[in-house]
Amino acid sequence: MSLLRPLSKLPDLNAANVLLVENEEHFQQKLADVMVNEKSVIVQVRLAKSLPLPMKQEKSRPRIDLVVFIVNLMSELSLHSAEASLKHLAPGYFLGKVCFMVTNARNASVPAERMEAVRKLASALNCPLLFAEDQTPDGVTNAAERLLVILRVAAGCVPMTTALFLSNLTRCTISTEAEQQNSDYDA
Amino acid sequence: MAATLIPPDFDSSSSTDSSSSNRGITRSLRVAEIARRKTKAEDPIVAALKYFSKVQAGTPVQGNEELERNLVSVETVAYSKGLSPEAISVMLEFAMSLRMGTSPCARVLKFLLPSTVVPHQAVVRAVVWLCVGKLPITTQVLFIKWVLTVFDMIDAKDNLRAIYGFIFSFVTEENLCPYICHLLYLLTRKECVRLFRVRKLLELQSKLGKQPFLLHLLSLYKVFCPELVTLSLNSRIRAGFKNHHGPWKLALNAIQKRNFVQVSSDLPLALQTKEKAGLRKRKLGQMDLPVLNVVVQSQKQTSYNKMVVPLAHIQSFVQLLENLHLIELPAQMGSLLGSGLALHYLDCVQDESAFLRLNFWLGHALNEEFLFCGHGGASQGSDEVVRFLERLLSTQHFLQEGFSSVEAFLYKFLNVWDGSLLRPQILGLLSNIPVVPSSCINRLLSEPLMQLFFTSTVFFKCGLIESLNGMLAKWLTWHSVYALEDGLDVSLDSPTSMHMSRSGFMQSVVELVRFVGRLASLGLQLEGCHSLLLSFVLDFYDTVCDIFQKYGLPLVVMIPAGVFYPALFAFDPVSVDRLAQIMYRYKMNLTSAKKQEKLTGQAFHISRQTYREFNHYLVFMVNCLWNSKIFQPGDDIELSEELLLRSRVPQYWASFNLIHHPAFHCYAIDFHHKCWPERRDVDLNSIQNSKTWGWYLEYLFTQGFDGLQQFIQSSISFHPSTTDSQDHRP
């Protein structure tokens, strides 16, 4: 078992590499199609169903600057798979180079507990938690753009800032449903 | 009273004697049938309906092909264009009477999709069957859910209100209770609120705990009869009853859309759509359906003459004024949003029950459409939703206040928003949020917005800053309108019954300004001082710097360094000019505050620290633009002399004065050309002597830099004879 390490390889000039991990392998392709069109930096998108990544391509694989876990809230498996994959990341990634992207959050049939579990997971790891609309083209484009914002910072292409700094601003903080309920009562 | 409203054959009906109870319906069906037969041959639906109205109790279901065939033919019609009122009556009667047992019952209920209206008689009869008590509980729940779904399409609700007591009796049924409460909420009028009902609900509450559905119903009761409900209920219970996603909603939407397109000519019994089109209130498209008010009203006029005037009958403002005390609100509160007169009424009457019901309706609609949509958001961003939200926005602008249900919805929605879905509308609604207590700002607004702000593109950043600017301006306006004028810790009073001390309000404002300050500083840093973003940020500080003079709130919050310096060193002269304007306004505010302090002897809350900060900025700005003295020790921007010398910039101390500043450089060159057209080599330093310096300033002022002009004239006493200048400190 090998850990994926953030700084084990040298970066390429003006290049940013992102790894999209999604158990269902459905949304990641759509995202990748949009993301590779980015002009300001050379974006390479790697797709994976889960971690760890296969050993045999280890040599040819570039340095991964950002790992995105795509969680479909409609399926329990999607969350479990992401949770299991997390173990294969070196701790250095959690200094701003991991983020979660959640789809179907507004769906009526999503149990509140699962949503809660994702929030807890993201806030425990100090990672940003993004929500995406995967059904509409606009939603996909927007999600890709937001990932690019984070990716550019994580790859060091934005002067005056670092991944850790950005993740400090964007990380998920826990706000439980119970608290919200209270606030609505006492507000 | 109830007896007169219920169809005459009500008394004779019983669970077994179904054929006689059907007489009225079959008769009307026959008439309709004859009419139809003239034009075309009998189609399967007519035959099927005939079958269902006549089928005997106890007919076997198993292996009954005729039943199956008829069911299928009705089902296909239902899903393609909806069922006519007659068909609804027949099928509902068939299902609820359990003539063929319980198994077809649920199936029939599931495809009961009305094309136009649901006849109230049918619903009343179905409730009668419910009272008989033979239905299994799941079917009962299904039926009530169905009634809730088609509630807006029931043609007259008065007859349902007449059996309010019967419906109320189901409250004790534990599984039915939430749905019944919802139905009662929709039906309740003042006269329905009785002490024994309140007692019953309170009893239930002690048994079931504080259930939201009970609280909602009780809060409505309290609005109608505050003397009966002594319970202290918070006005902001978490929005809405739970959405009961029955199987109908989607299919119903589809049918309505389809029927709306093809003007229903092939449905002989359908309500004429002409009637709808003429109705003033019908503006919201699919999302709410206050279309059927006409039917309700015609019914009302004939059935009984009460001294009330339905709002929909009011045609002009004069009529509204004459009948102001007699107005009856429509059952569909959403229809108020579309009508200007209704909004005038709401605005001037300040009827709490109207606001409560409108809020309830809004909260329900918003939750259903955006937060918990059943279909994964396929219809998102469609024209209807956009139109609805825009209507909501214009209503809020009209009433000059936000709705609490919209606010609650936004707080939830921001937590799952992707930042692009319906962005203009959501940002618009966001700017209408009423004052948030400072203790909650962080959790309700800052956290979700920070995350969205920093992970989104620069355009979203601009939009959000603009929206927050709107929010601040509205809060300040609200305060200046409603604040009472005696003393400092006076409570603000507004129609939304929101009370807040002035100090609490100021804290909220400070919190909001600080929050935006953080967003702006860091956003500018991340975006490399993007000039578009800078422009929106300066818009915000245009509002902030004038809080004292324009809105009368003794508060001055300084612009943060993260905005001040990027604006001062910006490449575009517009930003520098606007910064100068903002500094000028700050100065005006601070000096007038000082003056007032001296005049009244009253201590203001503007601290020394604020003055010190302002002076610090002012000195820096004057030194930088005017005195050519930058990088002084003690400045915020300090570079060691050694480093500066090594950079080999000639006269580095002058590199940001009005001549060499990157924003004004081209103006200086242009001025130079105009002054000395014959000179070949440009020597900008020649502008620096006192006479030409004065001309240069004149030249800059004619280029439209009003902010700069005001700033220089107010802060620098400039005599063309000397270049020496001084700055005033307030």
Contacts between the chains, C-beta under 8 A, distances in Angstrom:
chain1	res1	chain2	res2	distance
A	104	B	376	6.2
A	105	B	416	4.2
A	106	B	370	6.6
A	106	B	371	5.8
A	106	B	372	6.6
A	106	B	373	6.1
A	106	B	377	6.2
A	106	B	416	5.5
A	107	B	372	7.2
A	107	B	373	6.9
A	107	B	374	7.4
A	107	B	376	5.6
A	107	B	377	7.7
A	108	B	243	6.7
A	108	B	245	5.8
A	108	B	372	3.9
A	108	B	373	6.3
A	108	B	374	4.7
A	109	B	374	7.0
A	128	B	451	6.2
A	128	B	455	6.3
A	129	B	451	7.5
A	130	B	418	7.3
A	130	B	451	7.9
A	130	B	455	6.2
A	131	B	416	5.0
A	131	B	417	6.4
A	131	B	418	4.8
A	132	B	418	5.2
A	133	B	377	6.0
A	133	B	380	6.8
A	133	B	418	5.0
A	133	B	420	7.4
A	133	B	421	5.5
A	135	B	376	5.7
A	135	B	377	5.2
A	135	B	378	6.1
A	135	B	380	7.2
A	136	B	377	7.3
A	136	B	380	6.2
A	136	B	381	6.5
A	136	B	421	7.9
A	138	B	381	6.9
A	138	B	420	5.9
A	138	B	421	7.8
A	139	B	380	7.9
A	139	B	418	6.1
A	139	B	420	6.5
A	139	B	421	6.6
A	141	B	420	7.8
A	142	B	418	5.9
A	142	B	419	6.3
A	142	B	420	3.5
A	143	B	418	6.4
A	145	B	456	7.5
A	145	B	457	5.3
A	146	B	418	7.8
A	146	B	419	6.7
A	146	B	455	4.8
A	146	B	456	5.7
A	146	B	457	7.6
A	149	B	454	7.9
A	149	B	455	5.5
A	149	B	456	6.6
A	149	B	457	6.6
A	150	B	455	5.9
A	153	B	526	7.5
A	158	B	526	6.6
A	158	B	528	7.8
A	159	B	528	7.1
A	160	B	525	5.7
A	160	B	526	7.8
A	160	B	528	7.8
A	161	B	525	6.8
A	161	B	526	5.7
A	166	B	454	6.4
A	166	B	526	7.4
A	169	B	450	6.1
A	169	B	451	7.9
A	169	B	454	4.7
A	169	B	522	6.5
A	170	B	450	6.9
A	170	B	451	4.9
A	170	B	454	4.8
A	170	B	455	5.3
A	171	B	451	7.9
A	172	B	451	7.1
A	173	B	447	5.6
A	175	B	415	7.4
A	175	B	443	6.1
A	175	B	447	6.5
A	179	B	443	7.4
A	180	B	411	7.2
A	180	B	412	7.4
A	181	B	238	6.1
A	183	B	440	6.0
A	183	B	443	6.7
A	183	B	444	6.9
A	184	B	236	5.9
A	184	B	237	7.6
A	184	B	238	4.9
A	184	B	239	7.9
A	184	B	408	6.0
A	184	B	411	7.7
A	185	B	234	5.5
A	185	B	236	7.0
A	185	B	237	7.3
A	185	B	238	7.4
A	186	B	234	7.7
A	187	B	236	6.1
A	187	B	436	7.8
A	187	B	437	6.7
A	187	B	440	5.8
A	187	B	444	7.9
